[in-house]
């Protein structure tokens, strides 16, 4: 299981760290395989490594998560504001970052 949100829905993935014992993995990107549903964490070990079965603690960079959520919400508000002034453009599926 993971607490990291994968990239999707117009927002980038979470970043943060996973630690287990004296090992630390810096999570830079999280993706979800659309076919299998498997969550993949991409990053680098800043110390040590994990062995199969290692219990890890996960920590998300909450400053980045909140920042991206706010930008994402602001994009939706802009879509609504444009519609209210008569700009009937289809909201984009692009990222708000």
N, C-alpha and C positions, 0 to 999 in steps of 0.2 A: 504494500500500500504506500501511497505517497500523499503529501500535503501540497505538492507543487502542482500548479495549474499549467496544463500544456497550452501552447500557442493555439489560438482559435477565436472565432467570434469577433474579430477586429481588434484583438489585444495580443500583445506579445506574451510569451511564457514567463513564468516566475523565474527568478534567479535566487541563489542562496547557497547554503552549505549543507553537507551531510557529514557527520562525524561519527566515528566508531573507534573506541580505544584511542590510540594516538594518531589515527589516520583521519585526514580531512579531504573531502572531494568538493570542489567549487562548481556548483551547477550553473552553467551559462545559458542553457536552452533546454526546454522540455517539449517533446512532441508526442502525439498519440497516433499510433498506426490505425488508419481508418478501417482496415479489414479485420484486424485481430483485437483492437482495443488496448494493445500493450502500450504502456507509457514508457518513453525512453528519455533518460537524463543524459545530456551531453555536457562535458566540462573537463576539468583537469584535477588531478590529485596535487594538492599543495604539500602533502606529507603522507607517506605510507601508501597502503592500498587496502582494499576490502577483499576478504575471502568469502566464498559462498557460505551463507548462514550468519554473516556478521550482522549484529543488531546495530542500527544506526539511529542517531538523532538527526532530525531535519529542521532547518531554520530558513525561513523565507525572508528575503529583503523586503520588508513591509513598506518601506519608503517608496520603492519602485512599484510595488503592487498597487498602492493607493494612488500614486501618480498616474499610472496607466489607466486605472479604473476611472479616474476623474476626466482624463482626456477623452476616453471612450464615451463617457456620459455626455460630455460637452459636444461631441460630434453629433449625438442624437438630438440634443437641444438645438443645434444649428439647423439640422434637417427640419425640425418642427417650425423654427422661426422662419426659414425660407419658404416653407409651405404657407405660412400665415400671411406672408406679404405677396403671395401669388406666384412664387417660383415653384412650379410643380415638377421638380426634378426627382428622378428616382434615387433614393439613398444608395450610396455606393457600398460596395463590400470591402473597400480598402481598409487598411489599418490606420488608426488615428495616432500614430507615433512616427 
